Amino acid sequence: MGETATPCPFCGAQDTDKRSDFGTSLMVSLHYCRRCRSYFEAIKWSERAEKLDLPAFLDQPRR
Ligand SMILES: [Zn+2]
């Protein structure tokens, strides 16, 4: 209801279904595409997520 569908990254269809609010991490939600029948994850950029300091986290030197 008023929720915009997340387009499928594989075929671009908007005929998708949100299956879960959480995928493999808290940052993503799990969706299902009815056209190509595949599951995909979409990153959620909520207000809370934007406050996370991701660039600094990713810039940490690898050991
Ligand atoms: Zn698809």
N, CA, C, O and the ligand as a Tripos MOL2 file, in Angstrom:
@<TRIPOS>MOLECULE
protein
  253   251    64     0     0
PROTEIN
NO_CHARGES

@<TRIPOS>ATOM
      1 N           0.8470   -1.1900    0.0000 N.3       1 MET1
      2 CA          0.0000    0.0000    0.0000 C.3       1 MET1
      3 C           0.8830    1.2390    0.0000 C.2       1 MET1
      4 O           1.3780    1.6550    1.0470 O.2       1 MET1
      5 N           1.0740    1.8160   -1.1510 N.am      2 GLY2
      6 CA          1.9000    2.9990   -1.2580 C.3       2 GLY2
      7 C           3.3840    2.6880   -1.2340 C.2       2 GLY2
      8 O           4.2140    3.5890   -1.3530 O.2       2 GLY2
      9 N           3.7150    1.4390   -1.0840 N.am      3 GLU3
     10 CA          5.1230    1.0710   -1.0510 C.3       3 GLU3
     11 C           5.6170    0.8380   -2.4750 C.2       3 GLU3
     12 O           5.0660    0.0040   -3.1930 O.2       3 GLU3
     13 N           6.6340    1.5580   -2.8810 N.am      4 THR4
     14 CA          7.1370    1.4060   -4.2400 C.3       4 THR4
     15 C           7.9020    0.0910   -4.3650 C.2       4 THR4
     16 O           8.6660   -0.2930   -3.4800 O.2       4 THR4
     17 N           7.6790   -0.5740   -5.4660 N.am      5 ALA5
     18 CA          8.3500   -1.8460   -5.6910 C.3       5 ALA5
     19 C           9.8150   -1.6140   -6.0290 C.2       5 ALA5
     20 O          10.1650   -0.6660   -6.7320 O.2       5 ALA5
     21 N          10.6450   -2.4810   -5.5240 N.am      6 THR6
     22 CA         12.0620   -2.4080   -5.8520 C.3       6 THR6
     23 C          12.3110   -3.1410   -7.1680 C.2       6 THR6
     24 O          12.0210   -4.3330   -7.2710 O.2       6 THR6
     25 N          12.8410   -2.4500   -8.1710 N.am      7 PRO7
     26 CA         13.0770   -3.1140   -9.4550 C.3       7 PRO7
     27 C          14.0940   -4.2370   -9.3380 C.2       7 PRO7
     28 O          15.0640   -4.1480   -8.5860 O.2       7 PRO7
     29 N          13.8480   -5.2930  -10.1000 N.am      8 CYS8
     30 CA         14.7410   -6.4430  -10.0850 C.3       8 CYS8
     31 C          16.0640   -6.0720  -10.7520 C.2       8 CYS8
     32 O          16.0610   -5.5210  -11.8530 O.2       8 CYS8
     33 N          17.1950   -6.3660  -10.1060 N.am      9 PRO9
     34 CA         18.5010   -6.0350  -10.6830 C.3       9 PRO9
     35 C          18.8530   -6.9230  -11.8710 C.2       9 PRO9
     36 O          19.7710   -6.6020  -12.6260 O.2       9 PRO9
     37 N          18.1500   -8.0180  -12.0460 N.am     10 PHE10
     38 CA         18.4770   -8.9550  -13.1250 C.3      10 PHE10
     39 C          17.7260   -8.6160  -14.4150 C.2      10 PHE10
     40 O          18.3280   -8.5510  -15.4860 O.2      10 PHE10
     41 N          16.4150   -8.4010  -14.3120 N.am     11 CYS11
     42 CA         15.6310   -8.1560  -15.5160 C.3      11 CYS11
     43 C          14.9810   -6.7780  -15.5030 C.2      11 CYS11
     44 O          14.3780   -6.3770  -16.4990 O.2      11 CYS11
     45 N          15.0880   -6.0520  -14.4110 N.am     12 GLY12
     46 CA         14.5650   -4.7030  -14.3650 C.3      12 GLY12
     47 C          13.0620   -4.6230  -14.1130 C.2      12 GLY12
     48 O          12.5000   -3.5280  -14.0780 O.2      12 GLY12
     49 N          12.4110   -5.7580  -13.9390 N.am     13 ALA13
     50 CA         10.9720   -5.7590  -13.7100 C.3      13 ALA13
     51 C          10.6480   -5.1800  -12.3380 C.2      13 ALA13
     52 O          11.3980   -5.3560  -11.3780 O.2      13 ALA13
     53 N           9.5200   -4.4880  -12.2700 N.am     14 GLN14
     54 CA          9.0900   -3.9800  -10.9690 C.3      14 GLN14
     55 C           8.0330   -4.8810  -10.3610 C.2      14 GLN14
     56 O           7.4080   -4.5380   -9.3570 O.2      14 GLN14
     57 N           7.8430   -6.0140  -10.9670 N.am     15 ASP15
     58 CA          6.8770   -6.9870  -10.4560 C.3      15 ASP15
     59 C           7.5530   -7.8300   -9.3860 C.2      15 ASP15
     60 O           7.7430   -9.0370   -9.5370 O.2      15 ASP15
     61 N           7.9050   -7.1580   -8.3090 N.am     16 THR16
     62 CA          8.6680   -7.8360   -7.2660 C.3      16 THR16
     63 C           7.9040   -7.8110   -5.9460 C.2      16 THR16
     64 O           6.9960   -7.0060   -5.7380 O.2      16 THR16
     65 N           8.2930   -8.6860   -5.0980 N.am     17 ASP17
     66 CA          7.6480   -8.8760   -3.8140 C.3      17 ASP17
     67 C           8.6860   -8.7910   -2.7160 C.2      17 ASP17
     68 O           9.7430   -9.4150   -2.8120 O.2      17 ASP17
     69 N           8.4050   -8.0340   -1.6820 N.am     18 LYS18
     70 CA          9.3400   -8.0560   -0.5540 C.3      18 LYS18
     71 C           9.0300   -9.2690    0.3100 C.2      18 LYS18
     72 O           7.9160   -9.4320    0.8070 O.2      18 LYS18
     73 N          10.0280  -10.1040    0.4750 N.am     19 ARG19
     74 CA          9.8270  -11.3310    1.2380 C.3      19 ARG19
     75 C          10.2770  -11.1930    2.6800 C.2      19 ARG19
     76 O           9.7360  -11.8400    3.5760 O.2      19 ARG19
     77 N          11.2520  -10.3610    2.8930 N.am     20 SER20
     78 CA         11.7460  -10.2370    4.2560 C.3      20 SER20
     79 C          12.3570   -8.8540    4.4450 C.2      20 SER20
     80 O          12.9450   -8.2910    3.5220 O.2      20 SER20
     81 N          12.2150   -8.3210    5.6370 N.am     21 ASP21
     82 CA         12.8150   -7.0270    5.9250 C.3      21 ASP21
     83 C          14.3120   -7.1280    6.0920 C.2      21 ASP21
     84 O          15.0240   -6.1250    6.0380 O.2      21 ASP21
     85 N          14.7870   -8.3390    6.2940 N.am     22 PHE22
     86 CA         16.2220   -8.5140    6.4980 C.3      22 PHE22
     87 C          16.7380   -9.6510    5.6320 C.2      22 PHE22
     88 O          16.1720  -10.7440    5.6180 O.2      22 PHE22
     89 N          17.8160   -9.3820    4.9130 N.am     23 GLY23
     90 CA         18.4400  -10.4260    4.1180 C.3      23 GLY23
     91 C          19.6170  -11.0010    4.8760 C.2      23 GLY23
     92 O          19.5000  -11.3890    6.0390 O.2      23 GLY23
     93 N          20.7660  -11.0500    4.1930 N.am     24 THR24
     94 CA         21.9440  -11.6110    4.8280 C.3      24 THR24
     95 C          22.5730  -10.6340    5.8150 C.2      24 THR24
     96 O          23.4420  -11.0090    6.6030 O.2      24 THR24
     97 N          22.1310   -9.3860    5.7680 N.am     25 SER25
     98 CA         22.5980   -8.4250    6.7510 C.3      25 SER25
     99 C          21.4650   -7.4710    7.0690 C.2      25 SER25
    100 O          20.4380   -7.4650    6.3890 O.2      25 SER25
    101 N          21.6500   -6.6680    8.1010 N.am     26 LEU26
    102 CA         20.5920   -5.7470    8.5100 C.3      26 LEU26
    103 C          20.3770   -4.6490    7.5000 C.2      26 LEU26
    104 O          19.3440   -3.9800    7.5090 O.2      26 LEU26
    105 N          21.3600   -4.4580    6.6180 N.am     27 MET27
    106 CA         21.2810   -3.3450    5.6680 C.3      27 MET27
    107 C          20.4430   -3.6770    4.4460 C.2      27 MET27
    108 O          20.0960   -2.7800    3.6780 O.2      27 MET27
    109 N          20.1200   -4.9180    4.2540 N.am     28 VAL28
    110 CA         19.4180   -5.3010    3.0320 C.3      28 VAL28
    111 C          18.0810   -5.9510    3.3600 C.2      28 VAL28
    112 O          17.8810   -6.5030    4.4420 O.2      28 VAL28
    113 N          17.1760   -5.8670    2.3960 N.am     29 SER29
    114 CA         15.9070   -6.5710    2.5110 C.3      29 SER29
    115 C          15.8270   -7.5820    1.3670 C.2      29 SER29
    116 O          16.4200   -7.3870    0.3060 O.2      29 SER29
    117 N          15.0960   -8.6490    1.5990 N.am     30 LEU30
    118 CA         15.0250   -9.7230    0.6220 C.3      30 LEU30
    119 C          13.7860   -9.5560   -0.2540 C.2      30 LEU30
    120 O          12.6760   -9.3800    0.2470 O.2      30 LEU30
    121 N          13.9920   -9.6130   -1.5640 N.am     31 HIS31
    122 CA         12.8940   -9.4570   -2.5160 C.3      31 HIS31
    123 C          12.8450  -10.6490   -3.4670 C.2      31 HIS31
    124 O          13.8260  -11.3690   -3.6520 O.2      31 HIS31
    125 N          11.6740  -10.8290   -4.0580 N.am     32 TYR32
    126 CA         11.4910  -11.9110   -5.0140 C.3      32 TYR32
    127 C          10.9170  -11.3310   -6.2990 C.2      32 TYR32
    128 O           9.9430  -10.5790   -6.2670 O.2      32 TYR32
    129 N          11.5180  -11.6810   -7.4230 N.am     33 CYS33
    130 CA         11.0480  -11.1920   -8.7210 C.3      33 CYS33
    131 C          10.1420  -12.2500   -9.3480 C.2      33 CYS33
    132 O          10.5360  -13.4010   -9.5300 O.2      33 CYS33
    133 N           8.9190  -11.8300   -9.6740 N.am     34 ARG34
    134 CA          7.9790  -12.7950  -10.2470 C.3      34 ARG34
    135 C           8.3060  -13.0800  -11.7070 C.2      34 ARG34
    136 O           7.9600  -14.1450  -12.2190 O.2      34 ARG34
    137 N           8.9630  -12.1510  -12.3820 N.am     35 ARG35
    138 CA          9.2290  -12.3480  -13.8040 C.3      35 ARG35
    139 C          10.3330  -13.3690  -14.0410 C.2      35 ARG35
    140 O          10.1580  -14.3030  -14.8230 O.2      35 ARG35
    141 N          11.4680  -13.1950  -13.3720 N.am     36 CYS36
    142 CA         12.5670  -14.1420  -13.5950 C.3      36 CYS36
    143 C          12.6940  -15.1250  -12.4380 C.2      36 CYS36
    144 O          13.6110  -15.9450  -12.4000 O.2      36 CYS36
    145 N          11.7640  -15.0290  -11.5010 N.am     37 ARG37
    146 CA         11.6820  -15.9950  -10.4020 C.3      37 ARG37
    147 C          12.9960  -16.1570   -9.6560 C.2      37 ARG37
    148 O          13.4540  -17.2720   -9.4060 O.2      37 ARG37
    149 N          13.5830  -15.0440   -9.3120 N.am     38 SER38
    150 CA         14.8110  -15.1360   -8.5340 C.3      38 SER38
    151 C          14.7140  -14.1970   -7.3360 C.2      38 SER38
    152 O          13.9980  -13.1960   -7.3500 O.2      38 SER38
    153 N          15.4400  -14.5540   -6.3350 N.am     39 TYR39
    154 CA         15.4990  -13.7160   -5.1440 C.3      39 TYR39
    155 C          16.6640  -12.7550   -5.2690 C.2      39 TYR39
    156 O          17.7120  -13.0870   -5.8220 O.2      39 TYR39
    157 N          16.4620  -11.5700   -4.7490 N.am     40 PHE40
    158 CA         17.5770  -10.6250   -4.7220 C.3      40 PHE40
    159 C          17.4580   -9.7790   -3.4760 C.2      40 PHE40
    160 O          16.3990   -9.6960   -2.8540 O.2      40 PHE40
    161 N          18.5700   -9.1490   -3.1230 N.am     41 GLU41
    162 CA         18.5940   -8.2980   -1.9460 C.3      41 GLU41
    163 C          18.7400   -6.8510   -2.3690 C.2      41 GLU41
    164 O          19.4500   -6.5370   -3.3240 O.2      41 GLU41
    165 N          18.0650   -5.9820   -1.6550 N.am     42 ALA42
    166 CA         18.1770   -4.5570   -1.9320 C.3      42 ALA42
    167 C          18.6560   -3.8500   -0.6790 C.2      42 ALA42
    168 O          18.2190   -4.1500    0.4320 O.2      42 ALA42
    169 N          19.5580   -2.9100   -0.8780 N.am     43 ILE43
    170 CA         20.0790   -2.1630    0.2580 C.3      43 ILE43
    171 C          19.0370   -1.1540    0.7230 C.2      43 ILE43
    172 O          18.4480   -0.4300   -0.0800 O.2      43 ILE43
    173 N          18.8280   -1.1220    2.0070 N.am     44 LYS44
    174 CA         17.8830   -0.1770    2.5720 C.3      44 LYS44
    175 C          18.6520    1.0520    3.0370 C.2      44 LYS44
    176 O          19.5340    0.9610    3.8910 O.2      44 LYS44
    177 N          18.3130    2.1790    2.4740 N.am     45 TRP45
    178 CA         18.9630    3.4160    2.9370 C.3      45 TRP45
    179 C          17.9800    4.1880    3.7960 C.2      45 TRP45
    180 O          17.4470    5.2180    3.3830 O.2      45 TRP45
    181 N          17.7540    3.6930    4.9580 N.am     46 SER46
    182 CA         16.8720    4.3900    5.8890 C.3      46 SER46
    183 C          17.6380    5.5340    6.5290 C.2      46 SER46
    184 O          18.8540    5.6440    6.3780 O.2      46 SER46
    185 N          16.9170    6.3800    7.2430 N.am     47 GLU47
    186 CA         17.5930    7.4960    7.9090 C.3      47 GLU47
    187 C          18.6560    6.9760    8.8530 C.2      47 GLU47
    188 O          19.7260    7.5690    8.9950 O.2      47 GLU47
    189 N          18.3600    5.8900    9.4790 N.am     48 ARG48
    190 CA         19.3080    5.3280   10.4280 C.3      48 ARG48
    191 C          20.5460    4.8070    9.7050 C.2      48 ARG48
    192 O          21.6660    4.9610   10.1930 O.2      48 ARG48
    193 N          20.3470    4.1990    8.5590 N.am     49 ALA49
    194 CA         21.4750    3.6390    7.8190 C.3      49 ALA49
    195 C          22.4000    4.7450    7.3250 C.2      49 ALA49
    196 O          23.6170    4.5670    7.2770 O.2      49 ALA49
    197 N          21.8210    5.8900    6.9560 N.am     50 GLU50
    198 CA         22.6510    6.9730    6.4320 C.3      50 GLU50
    199 C          23.5850    7.5250    7.4920 C.2      50 GLU50
    200 O          24.6030    8.1410    7.1780 O.2      50 GLU50
    201 N          23.2360    7.3040    8.7370 N.am     51 LYS51
    202 CA         24.0800    7.8260    9.7990 C.3      51 LYS51
    203 C          25.2870    6.9270   10.0620 C.2      51 LYS51
    204 O          26.2150    7.3220   10.7680 O.2      51 LYS51
    205 N          25.2730    5.7440    9.5080 N.am     52 LEU52
    206 CA         26.4270    4.8680    9.6690 C.3      52 LEU52
    207 C          27.5980    5.4140    8.8670 C.2      52 LEU52
    208 O          27.4270    5.8910    7.7450 O.2      52 LEU52
    209 N          28.7690    5.3420    9.4420 N.am     53 ASP53
    210 CA         29.9410    5.8930    8.7800 C.3      53 ASP53
    211 C          30.5780    4.8320    7.8980 C.2      53 ASP53
    212 O          31.6650    4.3360    8.1950 O.2      53 ASP53
    213 N          29.9020    4.4890    6.8190 N.am     54 LEU54
    214 CA         30.3810    3.4070    5.9660 C.3      54 LEU54
    215 C          31.7010    3.7010    5.2730 C.2      54 LEU54
    216 O          32.5860    2.8450    5.2850 O.2      54 LEU54
    217 N          31.8770    4.8840    4.6620 N.am     55 PRO55
    218 CA         33.1460    5.1400    3.9690 C.3      55 PRO55
    219 C          34.3480    4.9860    4.8830 C.2      55 PRO55
    220 O          35.3540    4.3980    4.4860 O.2      55 PRO55
    221 N          34.2600    5.5000    6.0890 N.am     56 ALA56
    222 CA         35.3720    5.3760    7.0210 C.3      56 ALA56
    223 C          35.6200    3.9110    7.3630 C.2      56 ALA56
    224 O          36.7590    3.4690    7.5120 O.2      56 ALA56
    225 N          34.5310    3.1820    7.4790 N.am     57 PHE57
    226 CA         34.6700    1.7650    7.7860 C.3      57 PHE57
    227 C          35.3760    1.0420    6.6500 C.2      57 PHE57
    228 O          36.2410    0.1980    6.8820 O.2      57 PHE57
    229 N          35.0010    1.3790    5.4140 N.am     58 LEU58
    230 CA         35.5730    0.6960    4.2660 C.3      58 LEU58
    231 C          37.0160    1.1230    4.0090 C.2      58 LEU58
    232 O          37.7810    0.4080    3.3620 O.2      58 LEU58
    233 N          37.3820    2.3120    4.5310 N.am     59 ASP59
    234 CA         38.7370    2.8120    4.3040 C.3      59 ASP59
    235 C          39.7470    2.2040    5.2600 C.2      59 ASP59
    236 O          40.9500    2.4360    5.1410 O.2      59 ASP59
    237 N          39.2500    1.4300    6.2020 N.am     60 GLN60
    238 CA         40.1990    0.8450    7.1410 C.3      60 GLN60
    239 C          41.1690   -0.0730    6.4030 C.2      60 GLN60
    240 O          40.7630   -0.8960    5.5820 O.2      60 GLN60
    241 N          42.4600    0.0810    6.7080 N.am     61 PRO61
    242 CA         43.4680   -0.7260    6.0120 C.3      61 PRO61
    243 C          43.2970   -2.2170    6.2950 C.2      61 PRO61
    244 O          42.9870   -2.6280    7.4130 O.2      61 PRO61
    245 N          43.5020   -2.9900    5.2740 N.am     62 ARG62
    246 CA         43.3910   -4.4480    5.4370 C.3      62 ARG62
    247 C          44.6950   -4.9910    6.0270 C.2      62 ARG62
    248 O          45.7850   -4.4950    5.7420 O.2      62 ARG62
    249 N          44.5510   -5.9940    6.8340 N.am     63 ARG63
    250 CA         45.7450   -6.5750    7.4310 C.3      63 ARG63
    251 C          46.1690   -7.8060    6.6510 C.2      63 ARG63
    252 O          47.1620   -8.4450    6.9980 O.2      63 ARG63
    253 ZN         13.7170  -10.2940  -12.4360 Zn       64 ZN64
@<TRIPOS>BOND
     1     1     2 1
     2     2     3 1
     3     3     4 2
     4     3     5 am
     5     5     6 1
     6     6     7 1
     7     7     8 2
     8     7     9 am
     9     9    10 1
    10    10    11 1
    11    11    12 2
    12    11    13 am
    13    13    14 1
    14    14    15 1
    15    15    16 2
    16    15    17 am
    17    17    18 1
    18    18    19 1
    19    19    20 2
    20    19    21 am
    21    21    22 1
    22    22    23 1
    23    23    24 2
    24    23    25 am
    25    25    26 1
    26    26    27 1
    27    27    28 2
    28    27    29 am
    29    29    30 1
    30    30    31 1
    31    31    32 2
    32    31    33 am
    33    33    34 1
    34    34    35 1
    35    35    36 2
    36    35    37 am
    37    37    38 1
    38    38    39 1
    39    39    40 2
    40    39    41 am
    41    41    42 1
    42    42    43 1
    43    43    44 2
    44    43    45 am
    45    45    46 1
    46    46    47 1
    47    47    48 2
    48    47    49 am
    49    49    50 1
    50    50    51 1
    51    51    52 2
    52    51    53 am
    53    53    54 1
    54    54    55 1
    55    55    56 2
    56    55    57 am
    57    57    58 1
    58    58    59 1
    59    59    60 2
    60    59    61 am
    61    61    62 1
    62    62    63 1
    63    63    64 2
    64    63    65 am
    65    65    66 1
    66    66    67 1
    67    67    68 2
    68    67    69 am
    69    69    70 1
    70    70    71 1
    71    71    72 2
    72    71    73 am
    73    73    74 1
    74    74    75 1
    75    75    76 2
    76    75    77 am
    77    77    78 1
    78    78    79 1
    79    79    80 2
    80    79    81 am
    81    81    82 1
    82    82    83 1
    83    83    84 2
    84    83    85 am
    85    85    86 1
    86    86    87 1
    87    87    88 2
    88    87    89 am
    89    89    90 1
    90    90    91 1
    91    91    92 2
    92    91    93 am
    93    93    94 1
    94    94    95 1
    95    95    96 2
    96    95    97 am
    97    97    98 1
    98    98    99 1
    99    99   100 2
   100    99   101 am
   101   101   102 1
   102   102   103 1
   103   103   104 2
   104   103   105 am
   105   105   106 1
   106   106   107 1
   107   107   108 2
   108   107   109 am
   109   109   110 1
   110   110   111 1
   111   111   112 2
   112   111   113 am
   113   113   114 1
   114   114   115 1
   115   115   116 2
   116   115   117 am
   117   117   118 1
   118   118   119 1
   119   119   120 2
   120   119   121 am
   121   121   122 1
   122   122   123 1
   123   123   124 2
   124   123   125 am
   125   125   126 1
   126   126   127 1
   127   127   128 2
   128   127   129 am
   129   129   130 1
   130   130   131 1
   131   131   132 2
   132   131   133 am
   133   133   134 1
   134   134   135 1
   135   135   136 2
   136   135   137 am
   137   137   138 1
   138   138   139 1
   139   139   140 2
   140   139   141 am
   141   141   142 1
   142   142   143 1
   143   143   144 2
   144   143   145 am
   145   145   146 1
   146   146   147 1
   147   147   148 2
   148   147   149 am
   149   149   150 1
   150   150   151 1
   151   151   152 2
   152   151   153 am
   153   153   154 1
   154   154   155 1
   155   155   156 2
   156   155   157 am
   157   157   158 1
   158   158   159 1
   159   159   160 2
   160   159   161 am
   161   161   162 1
   162   162   163 1
   163   163   164 2
   164   163   165 am
   165   165   166 1
   166   166   167 1
   167   167   168 2
   168   167   169 am
   169   169   170 1
   170   170   171 1
   171   171   172 2
   172   171   173 am
   173   173   174 1
   174   174   175 1
   175   175   176 2
   176   175   177 am
   177   177   178 1
   178   178   179 1
   179   179   180 2
   180   179   181 am
   181   181   182 1
   182   182   183 1
   183   183   184 2
   184   183   185 am
   185   185   186 1
   186   186   187 1
   187   187   188 2
   188   187   189 am
   189   189   190 1
   190   190   191 1
   191   191   192 2
   192   191   193 am
   193   193   194 1
   194   194   195 1
   195   195   196 2
   196   195   197 am
   197   197   198 1
   198   198   199 1
   199   199   200 2
   200   199   201 am
   201   201   202 1
   202   202   203 1
   203   203   204 2
   204   203   205 am
   205   205   206 1
   206   206   207 1
   207   207   208 2
   208   207   209 am
   209   209   210 1
   210   210   211 1
   211   211   212 2
   212   211   213 am
   213   213   214 1
   214   214   215 1
   215   215   216 2
   216   215   217 am
   217   217   218 1
   218   218   219 1
   219   219   220 2
   220   219   221 am
   221   221   222 1
   222   222   223 1
   223   223   224 2
   224   223   225 am
   225   225   226 1
   226   226   227 1
   227   227   228 2
   228   227   229 am
   229   229   230 1
   230   230   231 1
   231   231   232 2
   232   231   233 am
   233   233   234 1
   234   234   235 1
   235   235   236 2
   236   235   237 am
   237   237   238 1
   238   238   239 1
   239   239   240 2
   240   239   241 am
   241   241   242 1
   242   242   243 1
   243   243   244 2
   244   243   245 am
   245   245   246 1
   246   246   247 1
   247   247   248 2
   248   247   249 am
   249   249   250 1
   250   250   251 1
   251   251   252 2
@<TRIPOS>SUBSTRUCTURE
     1 MET1         2 RESIDUE 1 A MET
     2 GLY2         6 RESIDUE 1 A GLY
     3 GLU3        10 RESIDUE 1 A GLU
     4 THR4        14 RESIDUE 1 A THR
     5 ALA5        18 RESIDUE 1 A ALA
     6 THR6        22 RESIDUE 1 A THR
     7 PRO7        26 RESIDUE 1 A PRO
     8 CYS8        30 RESIDUE 1 A CYS
     9 PRO9        34 RESIDUE 1 A PRO
    10 PHE10       38 RESIDUE 1 A PHE
    11 CYS11       42 RESIDUE 1 A CYS
    12 GLY12       46 RESIDUE 1 A GLY
    13 ALA13       50 RESIDUE 1 A ALA
    14 GLN14       54 RESIDUE 1 A GLN
    15 ASP15       58 RESIDUE 1 A ASP
    16 THR16       62 RESIDUE 1 A THR
    17 ASP17       66 RESIDUE 1 A ASP
    18 LYS18       70 RESIDUE 1 A LYS
    19 ARG19       74 RESIDUE 1 A ARG
    20 SER20       78 RESIDUE 1 A SER
    21 ASP21       82 RESIDUE 1 A ASP
    22 PHE22       86 RESIDUE 1 A PHE
    23 GLY23       90 RESIDUE 1 A GLY
    24 THR24       94 RESIDUE 1 A THR
    25 SER25       98 RESIDUE 1 A SER
    26 LEU26      102 RESIDUE 1 A LEU
    27 MET27      106 RESIDUE 1 A MET
    28 VAL28      110 RESIDUE 1 A VAL
    29 SER29      114 RESIDUE 1 A SER
    30 LEU30      118 RESIDUE 1 A LEU
    31 HIS31      122 RESIDUE 1 A HIS
    32 TYR32      126 RESIDUE 1 A TYR
    33 CYS33      130 RESIDUE 1 A CYS
    34 ARG34      134 RESIDUE 1 A ARG
    35 ARG35      138 RESIDUE 1 A ARG
    36 CYS36      142 RESIDUE 1 A CYS
    37 ARG37      146 RESIDUE 1 A ARG
    38 SER38      150 RESIDUE 1 A SER
    39 TYR39      154 RESIDUE 1 A TYR
    40 PHE40      158 RESIDUE 1 A PHE
    41 GLU41      162 RESIDUE 1 A GLU
    42 ALA42      166 RESIDUE 1 A ALA
    43 ILE43      170 RESIDUE 1 A ILE
    44 LYS44      174 RESIDUE 1 A LYS
    45 TRP45      178 RESIDUE 1 A TRP
    46 SER46      182 RESIDUE 1 A SER
    47 GLU47      186 RESIDUE 1 A GLU
    48 ARG48      190 RESIDUE 1 A ARG
    49 ALA49      194 RESIDUE 1 A ALA
    50 GLU50      198 RESIDUE 1 A GLU
    51 LYS51      202 RESIDUE 1 A LYS
    52 LEU52      206 RESIDUE 1 A LEU
    53 ASP53      210 RESIDUE 1 A ASP
    54 LEU54      214 RESIDUE 1 A LEU
    55 PRO55      218 RESIDUE 1 A PRO
    56 ALA56      222 RESIDUE 1 A ALA
    57 PHE57      226 RESIDUE 1 A PHE
    58 LEU58      230 RESIDUE 1 A LEU
    59 ASP59      234 RESIDUE 1 A ASP
    60 GLN60      238 RESIDUE 1 A GLN
    61 PRO61      242 RESIDUE 1 A PRO
    62 ARG62      246 RESIDUE 1 A ARG
    63 ARG63      250 RESIDUE 1 A ARG
    64 ZN64       253 GROUP 0 **** ****
